[in-house]
Each structure stands twice: as structure tokens, then as C-alpha cells.
Amino acid sequence: MNHETQPEIIVEGDSASGKKYILPFILVVSLFFLWGMAHNLDSILIPHLKKACNLNNRQSTLIDTSVFFAYFLMAIPAGIILKKWGYKATMICGLLAFAFGAFLFVPAANTLSYLTFLVALFIIGCGLTLLETSANPYAAVLGDPAKATSRLNLAASFNGLAAMVAPAIGGLFILSGKSHTQAELDAMTEVNRNNYFLEEAASVKTPYITLGIVLIVIAVIFYFIHLPEIKTKSIDGEAKGSFFGALRHKHLRWAVIAQFFYVGAQVCVTSFFIRMAQQGGGFDEKTAASYLVLYGFLFTAGRFAGTALLQWISSHKLLAIYAIISTLLCLVAILGQGSYVVYALGAIGFFMSIMFPTIFALGIEGIGDDTKPGSSWLIMSIVGGAILPFGMGSLIDAYGDDIQVGYSIPLVCFLIILYFALKGYKISGKK
């Protein structure tokens, strides 16, 4: 690729002044927080609906599968919508779809229908795909190109903040702290057992109704607030770039692979965190949820710390360092014993924190007109969050409900990310 003829970035309807970007950037940051809430509430939903709907580990991971498979199916349409309608309209559509899925939790809980929960989560996933396909590149290009990675990490720090807030809300309003063994459930009358399941399921309604209302309000704000539309324009004056053509960039292809395994690793770690805290640390459900809040705090701290470190350390080097440490911490989680295994998982949260935005920024670096379709590929790769947790749940079930064995899957993921950080990120023809 000839880097001397990079397409220029055009800001329509606004000046290039950095001050003019402040309000748009703040609004986009709010989206990072909101989709972080959705993903991190899933970490509460998995053990909760496992209990409320009487599921095994593999069935419970269909929660992740529903959300992240939506990313895979919706990524191309989201890219088309983004290219045709622009950033603002795509973000509004994403917010409305997200809200609709949240409101569907009410009939799902009322009917105790796991299938309806999965449909609601799939619709939420479609909304999140629209938001991430538009907001990630928008945050990256909204300002000085040299600071794209730092800017994206700063925005993603608020996504990390949700990793702390969501478990706290979920632990307070969703988890009841009540649990029964299968033998105890079998001993109940059918009426009492059904009432127990309905009571557990009903606790999700208030949080998701509230979330849906907030999303509608923010969509209205986006509608009335001006956002500068950012487009790339090639040397001859017309925007080019295509969905499959974007893959001619080798570093983008590797970023897609790395992102697939990163998202899979993150979802694996968080989805089984409460179960690990119960099994490995011997904590009850409420206490386990409080440790998930600590995990979220460390994830958030890692985002802010990583954003600061990127001022002195190149993004690919920091990514490599964090991948190595995360691999070692996975070994502790797999081979260790006692509550410090849970602390190792919390530490993984800190070192995973910068991976998604860093991989994303490295993947779209220097691809000009292919930025929008390239973003679609990177969002499509989020399907790793649908596939790998299902494999982890199957592995855990196969080894007699041994949660620790399952963490060998994120370990392999971090090794692949390490390769991307060492070699895969390199742009062809650029030293």
C-alpha cells in the first residue's frame, strides 16, 4: 500500500477545530458505557437464568451466543447502513434496537420463556452491532490521527466503567442469593418450583425496563444534537473502499483474527466468573457478584492506566506485554487452588482492558477509504464471543463441571493475541 497517497479525512458541516469535537466525543463515549452495561449484565444473566430456567452450563452460554452471533449476522448490514446513512443515523438505529430488546425482557420473564430471552438478547446484539460499527471508527477518526489509539482507549475506558457498574446493579437487583440443588428442586411441589422460577426470572424486569427508557432518551438527544459527519475521500475526490476489498490489508486480516479470539477470551472469563468464584473461592452468589464488581473495577482501572501508558509505550508493545501477563494469569486460574484463583481472574480484567480498542485501532490504521468496511469486519469478528464460550461450557460439562479446566480456552486466545501484537499488526510496506 502506498502510504504517501493516503485519503484525507473530511469533516462535513464543521471546522477541524479540536474544540468542536468535544460534545460529539462525549456523546459517543456514552454509547461505549451503554453497550458495556449490556455485555456486563450478561455476566449476571448467565448464572441467574441458569438457575431460573434450570439450565446446564452449555445451555446457559446460549445467552452469549445470542448476543454475539447477532454481531456476526448484523455486521455486513451494519456496514451498509453506516456507509449509506452515516454515523449519526446508524447510532440512533442501534439505540432503538437495543431499547426494543431490553423491553422484551418483560414478556420473557412473565412467561418464563428462555427462548424469548434469547430472542431479546439477539435483538440487543443487533443494536449493539450498529452502535459499535459506527462509534468505534467515529471515536478513532474524530480528531488527530496520531492520537487515534489513545482516543479510542479513552472512550473504551467508559465501556470498562460499565464492567464495574453493571455487576453492582445486577448483584443488587437481579441476583436473589437463593439457590437450590437439583435434589431440592425435585423435592418441591410443581407449583412451588414454578413459583420459585418465576420469582427468579421476574427480577430482571426492572433493570431492563429502566435501561430501555434510558436508551430511548439518549436516542432522542442524538436526534436533536448536531454531529459532524466524517468521511474519507481519495485522491481523485471520490470515496472508494469495499467490504471484501478491505481484506487486502494484511494487518486488518490479522486484527480480525485477534479480535475474534480477544472477544471470545473476555466473554469466557466474565461469563464464568461468578461460577469460578463459587466453585474455586467457595463464595456464595452475592459475594461472588461483589468480586465481579472488583473485576470490573480492575478492568476500568486498566483502561485508564493503559490510555496513560500509551503516551510513552507504543500500542503494539503494550498489547504484547498485557497478552503475556494475561496468559500467565490464566495458568494460575487453571492450576491454582483457593480464592487467589479468583484474584488472578480479577487481574486478567486489568490486563485485558486495552485489548479490544488497541486491536481495533491497529487494524484500521492506514486503510483510508476502507475504514468503514474494515470496521464491519472487526465488529463481525466479535462472533468469537458466541462461539468460544459455548465451547468453554461444553468443555466444563465434559470434565464434570470443572470450571478451572475451561479457562484453558482463554489461555490459547491470549497466545494468538500475542502473535498479533508481535507480528500481525505490521502494515505491509511500512517498517
C-alpha positions in Angstrom: 0.0 0.0 0.0 1.3 3.4 -0.9 1.3 5.5 2.3 2.3 8.7 0.5 -1.2 8.9 -1.0 -3.4 8.4 2.0 -7.0 9.5 1.6 -7.8 12.6 3.6 -10.5 12.8 6.3 -13.3 15.2 5.5 -15.4 16.7 8.3 -18.7 17.8 6.9 -20.6 20.8 8.3 -17.9 21.7 10.9 -14.5 23.1 11.2 -11.5 20.9 12.0 -11.0 22.5 15.4 -10.5 20.1 18.2 -12.9 22.0 20.4 -15.7 21.3 18.0 -15.2 17.6 18.6 -15.7 17.7 22.4 -19.5 17.4 22.5 -19.7 14.7 19.7 -16.9 12.8 21.5 -18.8 12.9 24.9 -22.0 11.6 23.2 -20.1 8.8 21.6 -18.4 7.9 24.9 -21.9 7.5 26.4 -22.5 4.7 23.8 -19.4 2.9 25.0 -20.8 2.9 28.5 -24.2 1.7 27.4 -23.0 -1.3 25.4 -20.7 -2.1 28.2 -23.7 -2.3 30.5 -25.4 -4.7 28.1 -22.4 -7.0 27.9 -21.6 -7.0 31.6 -25.2 -7.6 32.7 -24.8 -10.8 30.6 -22.3 -12.0 33.2 -25.1 -11.7 35.8 -27.7 -13.2 33.5 -25.8 -16.4 32.8 -25.7 -17.7 36.3 -29.1 -16.2 37.1 -31.0 -17.6 34.1 -29.1 -20.9 34.6 -30.9 -21.1 37.9 -34.2 -19.5 36.9 -34.6 -21.7 33.8 -32.9 -24.8 35.2 -30.1 -25.0 32.6 -26.7 -26.7 32.3 -23.5 -24.8 31.5 -23.7 -25.3 27.7 -27.3 -24.1 27.6 -26.5 -21.0 29.8 -23.8 -19.9 27.3 -26.5 -19.5 24.7 -27.0 -16.1 26.3 -23.6 -15.1 24.9 -24.2 -16.9 21.7 -27.4 -15.0 21.0 -25.8 -11.6 21.6 -22.5 -12.3 19.7 -24.0 -14.3 16.9 -26.0 -11.2 16.2 -22.8 -9.3 15.7 -21.8 -11.8 13.0 -25.1 -11.7 11.1 -25.6 -7.9 11.5 -22.0 -6.8 10.8 -22.4 -6.5 7.0 -25.8 -4.9 7.1 -24.5 -2.5 9.8 -21.6 -1.6 7.5 -24.0 -1.0 4.6 -26.2 1.2 6.8 -23.2 3.1 8.1 -21.9 3.8 4.5 -25.4 4.8 3.3 -26.8 6.7 6.2 -23.7 7.9 8.1 -22.6 7.7 11.7 -25.4 9.6 13.4 -28.4 7.7 11.9 -26.6 4.4 12.5 -26.1 5.2 16.1 -29.8 6.2 16.6 -30.9 3.0 14.9 -28.6 1.0 17.2 -30.0 2.7 20.3 -33.6 2.0 19.3 -33.0 -1.7 18.5 -31.1 -2.0 21.9 -34.1 -0.5 23.7 -36.6 -2.8 21.9 -34.6 -5.9 23.0 -34.4 -4.6 26.6 -38.2 -4.2 26.7 -38.7 -7.8 25.5 -37.3 -9.0 28.8 -40.7 -8.3 30.3 -42.7 -10.8 28.3 -39.8 -13.2 28.6 -39.8 -13.1 32.4 -43.6 -13.2 32.6 -43.8 -16.4 30.5 -40.5 -17.9 31.9 -39.5 -18.4 28.3 -35.8 -18.9 27.8 -36.3 -18.7 24.0 -37.9 -15.3 24.4 -34.9 -14.2 26.5 -32.6 -15.4 23.7 -34.6 -13.5 21.1 -34.5 -10.4 23.2 -30.7 -10.7 23.6 -30.3 -11.3 19.8 -32.1 -8.1 19.1 -30.0 -6.3 21.7 -26.9 -7.8 19.9 -28.2 -6.3 16.6 -28.5 -2.9 18.2 -25.0 -3.2 19.7 -23.6 -4.1 16.3 -24.9 -0.9 14.9 -23.5 1.1 17.8 -20.1 -0.5 17.7 -19.7 -0.4 13.9 -20.4 3.3 14.0 -19.0 4.5 17.3 -15.6 2.7 17.3 -14.4 4.2 14.0 -16.1 7.6 14.8 -14.1 7.9 18.0 -10.9 6.8 16.3 -11.1 9.4 13.4 -12.7 12.3 15.4 -9.5 14.3 15.8 -5.8 14.0 15.3 -5.0 10.6 13.5 -1.8 10.3 15.6 -3.9 10.0 18.7 -6.5 7.6 17.4 -5.4 4.7 19.6 -5.3 6.8 22.7 -8.7 8.4 21.9 -10.3 5.0 21.3 -8.8 3.7 24.6 -10.2 6.7 26.4 -13.6 6.2 25.0 -13.4 2.5 25.8 -12.4 3.3 29.4 -16.1 4.2 29.9 -17.0 0.9 28.5 -14.8 -0.5 31.2 -16.5 1.6 33.8 -19.7 -0.3 32.9 -17.8 -3.5 33.8 -17.9 -2.3 37.4 -21.3 -0.7 37.4 -23.3 -3.5 35.7 -22.3 -6.3 38.2 -23.1 -4.0 41.1 -26.6 -3.2 39.7 -27.1 -6.8 38.7 -26.0 -8.2 42.1 -28.3 -5.8 43.9 -31.5 -6.0 41.7 -31.2 -9.3 39.8 -29.4 -11.9 41.9 -31.6 -13.1 44.9 -28.9 -15.1 46.7 -31.3 -18.0 46.8 -30.3 -21.3 45.2 -31.4 -24.9 45.3 -29.7 -28.1 44.4 -31.4 -30.3 41.8 -32.4 -32.7 44.6 -34.1 -29.8 46.5 -35.9 -28.7 43.3 -37.1 -32.3 42.7 -38.5 -32.4 46.2 -40.6 -29.3 45.7 -44.2 -29.5 44.5 -44.7 -28.4 40.9 -46.4 -25.2 42.0 -43.7 -24.2 44.4 -41.0 -25.0 41.9 -42.7 -23.0 39.2 -43.2 -20.0 41.6 -39.5 -20.1 42.5 -38.5 -20.0 38.8 -41.0 -17.2 38.1 -39.8 -15.1 41.1 -36.2 -15.5 40.0 -37.0 -14.6 36.3 -39.1 -11.5 37.4 -36.1 -9.8 39.0 -34.7 -8.9 35.5 -37.7 -6.7 34.5 -37.0 -3.5 36.4 -33.3 -3.2 35.4 -34.1 -3.8 31.7 -37.1 -1.6 31.6 -35.0 1.2 33.1 -32.2 0.5 30.6 -34.7 0.7 27.7 -36.1 4.1 28.9 -32.6 5.5 29.2 -31.7 4.3 25.7 -34.8 6.0 24.2 -33.9 9.3 25.9 -30.4 9.1 24.6 -31.6 8.3 21.0 -33.8 11.5 21.2 -30.8 13.5 22.3 -28.7 12.2 19.4 -31.5 13.1 17.0 -31.5 16.8 18.1 -27.8 17.3 18.6 -25.5 18.0 15.6 -22.7 15.5 15.0 -20.1 16.3 12.3 -20.2 13.6 9.6 -16.7 12.3 8.9 -15.9 10.8 5.5 -12.8 9.7 3.8 -12.1 11.0 0.3 -9.5 9.5 -2.1 -7.1 11.5 -4.3 -9.5 11.7 -7.2 -12.1 13.2 -4.9 -14.4 10.2 -4.5 -14.7 7.8 -1.6 -13.8 4.2 -2.6 -13.3 1.1 -0.5 -15.3 -2.0 -0.4 -16.3 -4.7 2.1 -14.2 -7.6 0.7 -11.6 -5.2 -0.8 -10.7 -4.1 2.7 -9.2 -7.5 3.4 -6.3 -6.7 1.0 -4.7 -5.1 4.1 -2.8 -8.0 5.8 -2.8 -6.2 9.2 -6.6 -5.8 9.1 -7.0 -9.6 8.4 -4.8 -10.4 11.5 -6.7 -7.8 13.5 -10.0 -9.6 12.7 -8.5 -12.9 13.8 -7.1 -11.3 17.0 -10.4 -9.6 17.8 -12.3 -12.9 17.3 -10.1 -14.5 20.0 -10.0 -11.5 22.3 -13.7 -11.1 22.5 -14.0 -14.9 23.0 -11.5 -14.7 25.8 -13.2 -11.8 27.5 -16.6 -13.3 27.4 -15.2 -16.7 28.6 -13.5 -15.0 31.6 -16.5 -12.9 32.6 -19.3 -15.3 31.8 -17.9 -18.0 34.2 -16.5 -15.6 36.8 -19.3 -16.0 39.3 -19.3 -19.8 38.9 -15.5 -19.8 39.4 -15.8 -17.6 42.5 -18.4 -20.0 43.9 -16.5 -23.2 43.0 -12.9 -22.0 43.3 -13.3 -19.5 46.0 -16.2 -21.1 47.9 -18.2 -17.8 47.9 -22.0 -17.6 47.9 -23.8 -16.0 44.9 -23.9 -12.4 46.3 -20.3 -12.5 47.5 -19.3 -13.8 44.1 -21.1 -10.9 42.4 -19.2 -8.5 44.6 -15.9 -9.9 43.3 -17.2 -9.5 39.8 -17.6 -5.8 40.7 -13.9 -5.8 41.8 -13.1 -7.4 38.4 -15.0 -4.6 36.7 -13.1 -2.0 38.8 -9.7 -3.5 37.7 -10.9 -3.7 34.1 -11.8 0.0 34.3 -8.6 0.9 36.0 -6.7 -1.0 33.3 -8.4 1.1 30.6 -7.4 4.4 32.2 -3.9 3.2 33.0 -3.5 1.8 29.5 -4.6 5.1 28.0 -1.9 6.9 30.1 0.8 4.3 29.3 0.1 4.6 25.5 1.6 8.1 25.8 5.0 6.5 26.3 4.7 2.9 25.1 3.7 2.0 21.5 0.3 0.3 21.3 1.6 -3.0 19.9 4.3 -3.3 22.6 1.8 -2.7 25.4 -0.6 -5.2 23.8 2.2 -7.8 23.8 3.1 -7.2 27.4 -0.5 -7.4 28.5 -1.1 -10.6 26.5 1.9 -12.3 28.1 0.7 -11.4 31.6 -2.8 -12.5 30.8 -1.5 -15.9 29.6 0.4 -16.4 32.9 -2.7 -15.4 35.0 -4.8 -17.9 33.0 -2.2 -20.6 34.1 -2.8 -19.6 37.7 -6.5 -19.8 37.3 -6.2 -23.3 35.7 -3.6 -24.8 38.0 -4.1 -22.9 41.3 -6.3 -23.6 44.3 -8.2 -21.4 46.7 -9.6 -17.9 46.5 -6.5 -16.4 44.9 -7.6 -18.1 41.7 -10.4 -15.5 41.7 -7.9 -12.8 42.3 -6.0 -14.0 39.2 -9.2 -13.6 37.2 -9.6 -10.1 38.5 -6.1 -9.3 37.4 -6.8 -10.6 34.0 -9.5 -8.0 33.8 -6.9 -5.3 34.3 -4.6 -6.6 31.5 -7.4 -7.5 29.1 -8.7 -3.9 29.3 -6.9 -2.3 26.5 -7.0 -5.2 24.0 -10.2 -4.5 22.1 -9.7 -0.8 21.3 -6.0 -1.3 20.7 -6.6 -4.2 18.2 -9.3 -2.2 16.6 -7.1 0.9 16.2 -4.2 -1.1 14.9 -6.5 -2.9 12.5 -7.9 0.2 10.8 -4.6 2.1 10.8 -3.7 3.5 7.4 -6.6 1.8 5.5 -8.2 5.1 4.5 -11.4 4.5 2.4 -11.6 1.0 3.8 -12.1 2.3 7.4 -15.9 1.7 7.4 -15.9 -1.8 5.8 -12.8 -2.6 7.8 -14.7 -1.7 11.0 -17.5 -4.0 9.9 -15.0 -6.9 9.6 -13.7 -6.1 13.1 -17.2 -6.0 14.5 -18.1 -9.2 12.7 -15.2 -10.9 14.5 -17.0 -10.3 17.8 -18.8 -13.6 16.9 -15.9 -15.1 18.9 -18.0 -14.2 21.9 -20.7 -16.5 20.6 -18.5 -19.5 19.7 -15.8 -19.8 22.3 -17.9 -19.5 25.5 -20.2 -22.3 24.1 -17.0 -24.4 23.6 -15.9 -23.5 27.2 -19.3 -24.5 28.6 -19.2 -27.8 26.7 -15.6 -28.4 27.9 -16.7 -27.7 31.5 -19.6 -30.1 31.3 -17.4 -32.8 29.7 -15.0 -32.5 32.7 -17.7 -32.9 35.4 -18.5 -29.2 35.9 -14.8 -28.3 36.4 -14.8 -24.6 35.8 -11.0 -24.3 36.0 -10.4 -26.6 33.1 -12.5 -24.3 30.9 -10.0 -21.4 31.3 -7.6 -23.2 29.0 -9.6 -21.7 26.2 -8.9 -18.0 27.0 -5.3 -19.0 27.6 -5.0 -20.1 23.9 -6.7 -16.9 22.9 -4.1 -14.7 24.6 -1.3 -16.5 22.8 -2.9 -15.7 19.5 -3.3 -12.0 20.5 0.4 -12.1 21.5 1.3 -13.1 17.9 -0.8 -10.2 16.5 1.0 -7.8 18.8 4.4 -9.1 17.8 4.0 -9.5 14.0 0.4 -9.5 12.8 -0.2 -5.7 13.4 2.5 -4.7 10.9 1.3 -2.7 7.9 2.6 -4.1 4.5 5.4 -1.9 3.2 5.7 0.1 6.5 8.6 -0.5 8.9 
